């Protein structure tokens, strides 16, 4: 009987040098998903849409798995569909094993000559006629390609195709490849011996369009691994992470073929779990140089626009495998992922994926492939040099010679590194020979010479640090406490016998029980089920009920677990980023997302009686996705949700309706602005209501150099209670005077507070109250109560009453607010608007339309590149003009353009719009002139 993962964890974690906590920093899409209105051919002769089938099964089926990006049901009653047997070329009746609903994204719609249309994810493979037959992804289809279809489907959906007459017309003509039937034209291929069947036809692609679907669907069919939708064979593509499937969880050369591999497992439940290897947390055991290593891997699923998952994962892990496409190279997502990793001092290694495309599509020679790799590695290292902190700019560059770079095809389950090629005596020419072999030979060769899981996990063990090594340099970056304290020493040394420190990085609400499962990283101490713990941000004592490790992708109960591990706990109700200890301790740094929420909507229930339920649901949504900001005002009844963009909010709104079962209505999107200042202020006095205490403030714009360090995380945010040499040195590096650097006491939302007072005996008693109000004013500025940005607040002097009763919060708070806001009003305050840099991709013929669109939105063109038939435009656009961007882009490109977020910033609003925007915000918030200012 196979050893349980819990037993392996208990054994291996006795020595944390044999643990690696890693993540994959590029989402490998599920790959074969279809739109909800796609029609499925059922074996009983009826047609149902994908959405209808899912809704039927979800009503009475069994929940197999529910994650934030997908839900899987097992049908209670058997549902048979038609499926293509690729060996015989015949259609067979097969039962649906699993029914999936997944978060969507970019899609491609193809139209065929006979009227068939289908919308799929770009990675979906079609069987097409290209010198024989080949599997081609939707994004690589061309007009004129011929796609395999089921003839019977034409009759069932009313296309009026006469199968008998078609076959009779072609019976004596081996070259027959087109038959007219009214306005429909079938394109037949008589020469494809592998798929010769009177049940099939190859039909010409006449139109290809880009689009977007919020939700997509999929169906798992055993044996054949495909089903018929809109008359076309919908294939499995093994696009989920084969690395996970192969490493310790499977024991055959067929690890790349997920369903094939299931037959080799010893337990039925293990076979089922393999279908969901794209779950958030996975653990596996890998042997390297005679030792067993525990690999805790966090997959980072989600659309490129939703970087919150990646940000949260980075806190829990020490190394990341960054995937880039061998053909497309460094994309905006790569840069974003690297920023997130390096900000948390997470070490990257590089995997150049989809090398098969260099061979099969571009037909590159071994020499050209090597040239391509050199260029990609150079570009990747340039990013590290641009983004990393000084100590890591050179140290963390990747190098093909030392084995920190691997290349291969995750989909086809092979990988190689320089070290592995030397070990196996393999050359680049062997890569070309792989694709001259038949499928069985290729699988055999790959398993023996280039197994993806072995190459990648060997690289991970050699080049990624163990928890003890990593925490030595990561803790000073992500925890601001005293490193000389007992707690600090335990954290830095990853002490399993020390004080407990567990950080929540991800919340999953169990759909059955409604309870939170909190995944995260244990940085020190040993967790035991039943332990009473303290949540430092929530200031609450709670009790851990259960502790879980991951057996593959499924949580498995364990009694206790030691420092250095990624694990999960239940019984605790906290938020992502929460620091869990036994007694109150200094919390870890707040999880800081790479992009800030810039769009807000007011949300309310359609039925007033559902308001309590909505408030509870919003709190759950805020825990599940911390990149969404929830503001609940139980007094006024107004509830606000803020996200990264319209799409982000639309998806959250849809989940509240469809998954949380609350009917809601939302306001039009509201843009979130920022307030700032442009010059040095006068010194302004803030006086307490009793006139016994006075505070004197001067404010000035924060230098761009300091703001940049705050934004990229070099200067971490928070209240600085003890001297921090790292922050001091960073401030001095920007040109700040050493004495002034010592006076910085608080960094909050891109603003800083300096205490320039001297000899104040009672300062310690009021400092926390001063910080409270500094943060309050930075959240709600003097012009329109919008958040402030880039402000440097100097407390110059103060006079305090000797008696503590006269300097309590009721006195100090108004004085600080009045002083800081008053100073800002004398420093030429301005409004800043959010700007987003978008990368727009579309066919080259739409370039003129796109430049007009960007100009009409007050946008700036940065870069225009043409690659083949496509144009790539990088443009900066004001968010206030981007409301409705998706539909505008579709209109300008006839549905064939897509865009992704590259960067975000706040810039000065044009002077002619300043007053109008301020008045609009005040009107929306119900603020009078008397209510703003100081």
Residue pairs with C-beta under 8 A, 6 or more apart in sequence:
1 266
2 266
2 267
4 551
4 556
5 283
5 285
5 549
5 550
5 551
5 552
5 556
6 549
6 551
6 556
6 557
6 558
8 285
8 292
8 294
9 283
9 294
9 549
9 558
9 561
9 565
10 558
12 18
12 19
12 285
12 292
12 293
12 294
13 19
13 294
13 496
13 561
13 562
13 564
13 565
14 562
16 466
16 467
16 468
16 494
16 496
16 562
16 563
16 564
17 466
17 468
17 469
18 291
18 292
18 293
18 294
18 466
19 293
19 294
19 296
19 466
19 467
19 564
19 565
20 293
20 294
20 295
20 296
20 318
20 319
20 460
20 461
20 464
20 465
20 466
21 296
21 298
21 316
21 317
21 318
21 319
21 467
21 470
21 521
21 564
21 565
21 566
22 295
22 296
22 297
22 298
22 317
22 318
22 319
22 320
22 321
22 460
22 464
23 297
23 298
23 299
23 300
23 310
23 313
23 314
23 316
23 317
23 319
23 320
23 321
23 346
24 241
24 243
24 297
24 298
24 299
24 300
24 320
24 321
24 323
25 300
25 310
25 320
25 321
25 322
25 323
25 337
25 338
25 340
25 341
25 348
26 300
26 322
26 323
26 324
26 333
26 334
26 337
26 353
27 299
27 300
27 301
27 302
27 303
27 304
28 239
28 240
28 241
28 278
28 323
28 410
29 105
29 121
29 122
29 123
29 239
30 70
30 100
30 102
30 121
30 123
30 218
30 239
30 240
30 278
31 121
31 123
31 124
31 125
31 236
31 237
31 238
31 239
31 240
32 120
32 121
32 123
32 124
32 125
32 218
32 234
32 235
32 236
32 237
32 239
33 100
33 102
33 104
33 120
33 121
33 124
33 216
33 217
33 218
34 50
34 118
34 119
34 120
34 121
34 124
34 216
34 217
34 218
34 229
34 234
35 50
35 107
35 118
35 119
35 120
35 213
35 216
35 217
36 49
36 50
36 51
36 54
36 213
36 215
36 216
36 217
37 49
37 50
37 51
37 119
38 49
38 50
38 118
38 119
38 217
38 229
38 230
39 47
39 48
39 49
39 157
39 229
39 230
40 47
40 48
40 49
40 50
40 53
40 81
40 219
40 227
40 228
40 229
41 47
41 81
41 82
41 150
41 152
41 153
41 156
41 228
41 229
41 231
42 48
42 79
42 80
42 81
42 82
43 80
43 81
43 82
43 93
44 80
45 156
47 156
47 157
48 56
50 217
50 219
50 229
51 217
53 79
53 96
53 99
53 217
53 219
54 73
54 99
54 100
54 101
54 217
57 73
57 75
57 76
57 79
57 96
57 99
58 71
58 73
58 99
58 101
60 76
60 77
61 73
61 74
61 75
61 76
61 99
62 73
62 74
62 76
63 71
63 72
63 73
63 511
63 512
64 72
64 73
64 74
64 98
64 272
64 276
65 71
65 72
65 276
65 279
66 72
66 511
67 276
67 279
67 280
67 301
67 508
68 280
68 301
68 309
68 508
68 624
68 625
69 102
69 103
69 278
69 301
69 302
70 100
70 101
70 102
70 103
70 276
70 278
70 301
71 100
71 101
71 102
71 659
72 98
72 99
72 100
72 275
72 276
73 98
73 99
74 97
74 98
74 99
75 95
75 96
75 99
78 95
78 96
79 95
79 96
80 93
80 94
80 95
80 96
81 93
81 94
81 95
81 96
81 219
81 221
81 227
81 228
82 91
82 92
82 93
82 94
82 150
82 152
82 227
82 228
83 91
83 92
83 93
83 94
83 221
83 223
83 224
83 226
83 227
83 228
83 233
84 90
84 91
84 92
84 148
84 150
84 200
84 224
84 226
84 228
84 233
85 91
85 92
85 224
86 194
86 195
86 224
86 226
88 197
89 194
89 195
89 196
89 197
89 199
89 200
90 197
90 199
91 150
91 152
91 199
91 200
91 228
92 224
94 221
94 222
94 223
94 224
94 227
95 221
95 222
96 219
96 220
96 221
96 227
97 220
97 221
97 222
98 219
98 220
98 275
99 217
99 219
99 220
100 217
100 218
100 219
100 220
101 215
101 216
101 217
102 215
102 216
102 217
102 218
103 214
103 215
103 216
103 301
103 302
103 303
103 651
104 121
104 212
104 213
104 214
104 215
104 216
104 303
105 121
105 212
105 213
105 216
105 303
105 304
106 121
106 122
106 210
106 211
106 212
106 898
107 119
107 120
107 121
107 122
107 210
107 211
107 212
107 213
107 216
108 119
108 120
108 121
108 122
108 124
108 138
108 139
108 141
108 208
108 209
108 210
108 211
109 117
109 118
109 119
109 207
109 208
109 209
109 210
109 211
109 895
110 117
110 118
110 120
110 126
110 138
110 141
110 147
110 205
110 207
110 208
110 209
111 117
111 205
111 206
111 207
111 208
111 209
112 147
112 149
112 203
112 204
112 205
112 206
113 184
113 185
113 186
113 187
113 203
113 204
113 205
113 206
114 149
114 154
114 159
114 161
114 184
114 185
114 186
114 203
115 159
115 184
116 149
116 153
116 154
116 203
116 230
116 231
116 232
117 230
118 229
118 230
118 232
119 211
119 213
120 138
120 216
120 234
121 138
121 216
122 137
122 138
122 139
123 137
123 138
123 139
123 237
123 239
124 137
124 138
124 234
124 235
124 237
125 135
125 136
125 137
125 138
125 235
125 237
126 135
126 136
126 137
126 138
126 141
126 145
126 147
126 148
126 232
126 233
126 235
127 133
127 134
127 135
127 147
127 148
127 195
127 233
127 235
128 134
128 135
128 136
128 141
128 145
128 146
128 147
128 148
128 202
129 145
129 146
129 189
129 192
129 202
130 136
130 145
132 192
132 194
133 148
133 189
133 192
133 194
133 195
135 235
135 237
136 145
137 237
140 361
141 205
141 208
142 205
142 208
143 205
143 206
143 207
143 208
144 204
144 205
145 204
145 205
146 187
146 189
146 202
146 203
146 204
146 205
147 202
147 203
147 205
147 232
148 195
148 200
148 201
148 202
148 232
148 233
149 200
149 201
149 202
149 203
149 231
149 232
149 233
150 199
150 200
150 228
150 231
150 232
150 233
151 161
151 163
151 166
151 186
151 198
151 199
151 200
151 201
152 163
152 199
153 228
153 230
153 231
154 160
154 161
154 184
154 231
155 161
155 163
157 231
159 181
159 184
160 181
160 182
160 184
161 181
161 184
161 186
162 181
163 198
165 181
166 179
166 181
166 186
166 188
166 201
167 198
169 176
169 179
170 176
170 179
170 188
170 190
173 190
174 190
174 191
175 190
176 188
176 190
177 187
177 188
177 189
177 190
177 202
178 185
178 186
178 187
178 188
179 185
179 186
179 188
185 204
186 201
186 203
187 201
187 202
187 203
187 204
188 201
188 202
189 195
189 201
189 202
190 196
192 202
208 896
209 894
209 895
209 896
210 842
210 893
210 895
210 896
210 897
210 898
211 890
211 895
212 647
212 886
212 898
214 650
214 651
214 654
215 654
219 227
219 234
220 236
220 259
220 275
221 227
222 259
223 259
225 235
225 236
225 259
226 233
226 234
226 235
226 236
227 233
227 234
228 234
236 258
236 259
237 411
238 256
238 257
238 258
238 411
238 413
239 410
239 411
240 258
240 277
240 278
241 277
241 278
241 299
241 410
242 255
242 256
242 258
242 410
242 411
242 413
242 452
242 453
243 410
243 452
243 453
243 456
243 457
244 277
244 282
244 284
244 297
244 299
244 552
244 553
245 255
245 256
245 258
245 261
245 274
245 277
245 453
246 255
246 256
246 261
246 413
246 451
246 452
246 453
247 284
247 286
247 295
247 453
247 454
247 457
248 284
248 285
248 286
249 265
249 270
249 274
249 284
249 552
250 261
250 264
250 265
250 274
251 264
252 260
252 261
252 264
252 447
253 443
253 444
253 446
253 447
253 448
253 451
254 260
254 261
254 264
254 443
255 261
255 413
255 447
255 451
255 452
255 453
256 411
256 412
256 413
256 414
256 443
256 446
256 452
257 413
258 274
258 275
258 277
259 275
261 274
262 270
262 271
262 272
262 274
263 271
265 271
265 274
269 554
270 552
273 552
273 553
273 554
274 552
276 553
277 299
277 552
277 553
278 299
278 301
279 299
279 553
280 298
280 299
280 301
280 309
280 313
280 506
280 508
280 519
281 296
281 297
281 298
281 299
281 506
281 519
281 550
281 553
281 566
281 568
282 296
282 297
282 298
282 299
282 550
282 552
282 553
283 294
283 295
283 296
283 297
283 549
283 550
283 551
283 552
283 566
284 294
284 295
284 297
284 457
284 552
285 292
285 293
285 294
285 295
286 292
286 293
286 295
286 453
286 454
286 457
286 461
287 293
288 457
288 458
288 461
288 462
293 457
293 461
294 565
295 457
295 460
295 461
296 317
296 550
296 565
296 566
298 313
298 316
298 317
298 566
300 309
300 310
300 313
301 309
302 308
302 309
302 310
304 332
304 333
304 336
304 900
304 901
305 644
305 645
305 647
305 648
305 900
305 901
306 627
306 644
306 648
307 336
307 337
307 340
307 593
307 594
307 595
307 627
307 644
308 593
308 625
308 626
308 627
309 506
310 336
310 337
310 340
310 594
311 340
311 591
311 592
311 593
311 594
311 627
312 505
312 506
312 576
312 577
312 591
312 626
313 505
313 506
314 320
314 340
314 341
314 343
314 344
314 346
315 344
315 478
315 503
315 505
315 520
315 521
315 577
315 588
315 591
316 503
316 505
316 519
316 520
316 521
316 566
317 346
317 521
317 566
318 346
318 347
318 464
318 465
318 466
318 467
318 470
318 474
319 346
319 347
319 348
319 349
319 460
319 463
319 464
319 465
319 470
320 337
320 341
320 346
320 347
320 348
320 349
321 348
321 349
321 350
321 351
321 456
321 459
321 460
322 334
322 337
322 338
322 341
322 348
322 349
322 350
322 351
322 380
323 351
323 353
323 410
324 330
324 331
324 334
324 350
324 351
324 352
324 353
324 376
324 380
325 331
325 352
325 353
325 354
325 357
326 352
326 353
326 354
326 355
326 357
326 358
326 372
326 373
326 376
326 407
327 354
327 357
327 358
327 361
327 362
329 375
329 376
329 379
330 376
330 379
330 380
330 383
331 900
332 839
332 900
332 901
332 902
333 900
334 380
334 383
335 383
335 387
335 902
336 594
336 902
338 348
338 383
338 384
338 387
339 387
339 594
339 712
340 594
341 347
341 348
342 348
342 384
342 387
342 388
342 389
342 392
342 396
343 592
343 712
343 713
344 474
344 477
344 478
344 713
345 389
345 392
345 470
345 473
345 474
345 477
345 478
346 474
347 396
347 463
347 464
347 465
347 470
348 384
348 396
348 398
349 398
349 404
349 405
349 406
349 459
349 460
349 463
349 464
350 377
350 380
350 398
350 404
350 405
350 406
351 405
351 406
351 407
351 408
351 410
351 415
351 456
352 373
352 376
352 405
352 406
352 407
352 408
353 407
353 408
353 409
353 410
354 409
354 410
354 411
355 369
355 407
355 408
355 409
355 431
356 409
356 411
356 412
356 435
358 364
358 368
358 369
358 372
359 369
359 431
359 432
359 434
359 435
360 435
364 372
366 427
366 428
366 429
366 431
366 432
367 428
369 428
369 431
370 428
373 400
373 405
373 407
377 398
377 399
377 400
377 405
380 398
381 397
381 398
384 392
384 393
384 396
384 397
384 398
385 393
385 394
385 397
387 712
388 396
389 714
398 404
398 405
399 405
400 417
400 418
401 418
402 418
402 419
402 463
403 417
403 418
403 419
403 420
403 458
403 459
403 462
403 463
404 459
404 463
405 417
405 418
406 415
406 416
406 417
406 420
406 455
406 456
406 459
407 415
407 416
407 417
408 414
408 415
408 416
408 450
408 452
408 455
409 415
410 452
412 442
412 446
413 443
413 446
413 451
413 452
414 434
414 446
414 450
414 451
414 452
415 450
415 451
415 452
415 455
415 456
416 426
416 431
416 450
416 455
417 455
417 458
417 459
419 458
420 426
420 450
420 454
420 455
420 458
421 427
424 449
424 450
426 449
426 450
430 449
434 442
434 445
434 446
435 442
437 445
466 564
467 494
467 563
467 564
467 565
468 493
468 494
468 564
471 491
471 492
471 493
471 494
471 523
471 564
472 492
472 493
475 483
475 488
475 491
475 492
475 523
476 483
476 492
476 726
477 589
477 713
477 716
478 588
478 589
478 716
479 488
479 491
479 586
479 588
479 589
480 586
480 589
480 716
480 718
480 720
480 724
481 487
481 488
481 491
481 585
481 586
482 488
482 586
482 722
483 489
483 492
486 498
486 499
487 498
487 499
487 501
487 524
487 581
487 585
487 586
489 495
489 498
490 498
490 499
490 501
490 524
490 525
491 498
491 501
491 523
491 524
493 524
494 523
494 524
494 563
494 564
495 524
495 525
495 563
496 524
496 525
496 526
496 562
496 563
496 564
497 525
497 526
498 524
498 525
498 563
499 524
499 525
499 581
499 582
499 583
499 585
500 522
500 524
500 525
500 526
500 527
500 531
500 533
500 580
500 581
500 582
501 522
501 523
501 524
501 525
501 579
501 580
501 581
501 585
501 588
502 520
502 521
502 522
502 523
502 525
502 527
502 533
502 569
502 579
502 580
502 581
503 520
503 521
503 523
503 577
503 578
503 579
503 580
503 588
504 518
504 519
504 520
504 572
504 574
504 575
504 576
504 577
504 578
504 580
505 519
505 520
505 521
505 576
505 577
505 591
506 518
506 519
506 520
506 576
507 516
507 517
507 518
507 519
507 574
507 575
507 576
507 623
507 624
508 516
508 517
508 519
508 624
509 515
509 516
509 517
509 620
509 623
509 624
510 516
510 517
515 570
515 571
516 570
516 572
516 573
516 574
516 623
517 548
517 555
517 568
517 569
517 570
518 568
518 569
518 570
518 572
518 574
518 578
519 566
519 567
519 568
520 566
520 567
520 568
520 569
521 565
521 566
522 561
522 562
522 563
522 564
522 565
522 566
522 567
523 563
523 564
524 563
525 563
525 582
526 560
526 561
526 562
526 563
527 544
527 547
527 560
527 561
527 567
527 569
528 544
528 547
528 559
528 560
529 544
529 545
529 546
529 547
529 559
529 560
530 543
530 544
530 545
531 543
531 544
531 582
532 541
532 542
532 543
532 544
532 582
533 541
533 542
533 543
533 544
533 572
533 580
533 581
533 582
534 540
534 541
534 542
534 580
534 581
534 582
534 583
534 584
534 585
535 541
535 542
535 572
535 574
535 578
535 579
535 580
536 578
536 579
536 580
536 581
536 584
536 585
536 586
536 587
537 574
537 575
537 577
537 578
537 579
537 587
538 574
538 575
538 578
539 584
542 571
542 572
542 573
542 574
543 571
543 572
544 569
544 570
544 571
544 572
545 569
545 570
545 571
546 557
546 569
546 570
546 571
547 557
547 558
547 559
547 560
547 561
547 567
547 568
547 569
548 555
548 556
548 557
548 558
548 567
548 568
548 569
548 570
549 555
549 556
549 558
549 561
549 565
549 567
549 568
550 556
550 566
550 567
550 568
555 568
558 567
561 567
569 580
572 580
574 580
574 623
575 622
575 623
575 626
576 591
576 623
576 626
577 588
577 590
577 591
577 626
578 587
579 585
579 587
579 588
589 716
589 717
589 718
590 717
590 718
591 626
592 713
592 717
593 626
593 627
595 644
595 901
595 904
596 644
596 672
596 834
596 904
597 627
597 628
597 629
597 642
597 643
597 644
597 672
598 642
598 644
598 645
598 671
598 672
598 834
598 836
598 879
598 904
599 642
599 643
599 644
599 645
599 646
599 648
599 649
599 669
599 670
599 671
599 672
599 879
600 640
600 641
600 642
600 643
600 669
600 670
600 671
600 672
601 640
601 641
601 649
601 653
601 666
601 667
601 668
601 669
601 670
602 638
602 639
602 640
602 666
602 667
602 670
603 614
603 618
603 639
603 640
603 641
603 653
603 656
603 664
603 665
603 666
603 667
604 611
604 614
604 637
604 638
604 639
604 664
604 665
604 666
605 611
605 613
605 614
605 662
605 663
605 664
605 665
606 663
606 664
606 665
607 663
610 662
610 663
611 637
613 662
614 639
614 656
614 662
614 664
615 632
615 634
615 639
617 656
617 660
617 662
618 630
618 632
618 639
618 641
618 656
619 630
619 632
620 660
621 628
621 630
621 641
621 652
621 655
621 656
621 660
622 628
622 629
622 630
625 652
627 643
627 644
627 648
628 641
628 642
628 643
628 648
628 652
629 640
629 641
629 642
629 643
630 639
630 640
630 641
630 642
631 639
631 640
631 641
631 642
632 639
633 639
633 640
641 649
641 652
641 653
641 666
642 672
643 649
643 652
644 901
645 836
645 901
646 669
646 883
646 884
646 885
646 886
647 886
649 666
649 669
653 664
653 666
656 662
656 664
657 663
657 664
668 883
669 883
670 924
671 833
671 834
671 879
671 880
671 883
672 786
672 787
672 834
673 784
673 786
673 831
673 832
673 833
673 834
673 909
673 917
673 921
674 786
674 787
674 788
674 789
674 831
674 832
674 833
674 834
674 906
675 781
675 782
675 783
675 784
675 786
675 787
675 788
675 789
675 824
675 829
675 830
675 831
675 832
676 701
676 788
676 789
676 790
676 791
676 829
676 830
676 832
677 699
677 700
677 701
677 790
677 791
677 824
677 827
677 828
677 829
677 830
678 701
678 827
678 828
678 829
678 830
679 700
679 701
679 827
679 828
680 698
680 699
680 700
680 827
681 697
681 698
681 699
681 700
681 823
681 824
681 826
681 827
682 698
682 823
682 826
683 696
683 697
683 698
683 796
683 823
684 696
684 697
684 698
684 819
684 822
684 823
684 826
685 694
685 695
685 696
685 819
685 822
686 694
686 695
686 696
686 697
686 814
686 815
686 816
686 817
686 818
686 819
686 820
686 822
687 693
687 694
687 815
687 818
688 694
688 807
688 811
688 812
688 814
688 815
689 810
689 811
689 814
689 815
690 806
690 811
692 801
692 806
692 807
692 811
693 798
693 799
693 800
693 801
693 806
693 807
693 811
693 812
693 815
694 798
694 799
694 815
695 770
695 795
695 797
695 798
695 815
695 816
695 819
696 795
696 796
696 797
696 798
696 819
697 793
697 794
697 795
697 796
697 819
697 820
697 822
697 823
698 794
698 796
698 823
699 791
699 792
699 793
699 794
699 820
699 823
699 824
699 827
700 792
700 794
700 827
701 790
701 791
701 792
701 827
702 750
702 751
702 752
702 790
702 791
702 792
703 734
703 735
703 736
705 734
705 735
706 715
706 731
706 734
706 736
706 752
707 750
707 790
709 715
709 730
709 731
709 734
710 717
710 747
710 750
710 752
711 750
714 730
715 727
715 730
715 731
715 747
716 727
716 747
717 747
717 748
717 749
718 746
718 747
718 748
719 745
719 746
719 771
720 727
720 744
720 745
720 746
720 747
723 742
727 741
727 744
727 747
728 738
728 741
728 742
728 744
731 740
731 741
731 744
732 738
732 741
740 754
743 754
743 755
743 756
744 752
744 753
744 754
745 753
745 754
745 755
745 767
745 771
746 752
746 753
746 771
746 774
746 775
747 753
748 774
748 775
748 778
749 775
749 778
749 779
749 787
749 788
749 789
750 789
750 790
751 774
751 778
751 788
751 789
751 790
751 791
751 792
751 793
752 792
752 793
753 770
753 771
753 774
753 793
753 795
754 792
754 793
754 794
754 795
755 763
755 767
755 795
756 794
756 795
756 796
756 797
757 763
757 795
757 796
757 797
757 798
760 798
760 800
762 800
762 804
762 807
763 798
765 804
765 807
766 798
766 800
766 807
766 812
769 809
769 812
769 813
769 816
770 795
770 812
770 816
772 813
772 816
773 812
773 813
773 816
773 817
773 820
774 793
774 816
774 820
776 817
777 788
777 816
777 817
777 820
777 821
777 824
778 787
778 788
778 791
779 787
779 788
780 786
780 787
781 787
781 788
781 821
781 824
781 829
782 821
782 824
782 825
782 829
782 932
782 933
782 934
783 829
783 831
783 918
783 932
784 831
784 917
784 918
784 921
784 922
784 925
784 927
784 932
785 921
785 925
785 927
785 932
786 831
786 921
788 824
789 832
789 906
791 824
793 820
793 823
800 807
801 807
817 934
818 934
821 933
821 934
822 934
825 933
825 934
830 908
830 909
830 914
831 908
831 909
831 914
831 917
831 918
832 906
832 907
832 908
832 909
833 878
833 879
833 880
833 906
833 907
833 908
833 909
833 917
834 878
834 879
834 880
834 904
834 905
834 906
835 876
835 877
835 878
835 879
835 904
835 905
835 906
835 907
836 876
836 877
836 879
836 882
836 901
836 903
836 904
837 862
837 874
837 875
837 876
837 877
837 901
837 902
837 903
837 904
837 905
838 874
838 875
838 876
838 877
838 899
838 900
838 901
838 902
839 872
839 873
839 874
839 899
839 900
839 902
840 850
840 872
840 873
840 874
840 875
840 889
840 897
840 898
840 899
841 870
841 871
841 872
841 873
841 897
841 898
841 899
842 850
842 870
842 871
842 873
842 893
842 896
842 897
842 898
843 869
843 870
843 871
843 893
843 896
844 866
844 869
844 870
844 871
846 871
846 892
846 893
846 894
846 896
846 897
847 864
847 866
847 871
847 873
849 892
849 893
850 871
850 873
850 892
850 893
850 897
851 861
851 864
851 873
852 892
853 888
853 889
853 892
854 860
854 861
854 873
854 875
854 877
857 877
857 878
857 881
857 882
857 888
858 877
858 878
858 881
859 875
859 876
859 877
859 878
859 881
860 875
860 876
860 877
861 873
861 874
861 875
862 874
862 875
862 876
863 872
863 873
863 874
864 871
864 872
864 873
864 874
865 871
865 872
866 872
874 902
877 885
880 917
885 899
889 897
889 898
889 899
890 897
909 917
921 927
922 928
922 929
922 932
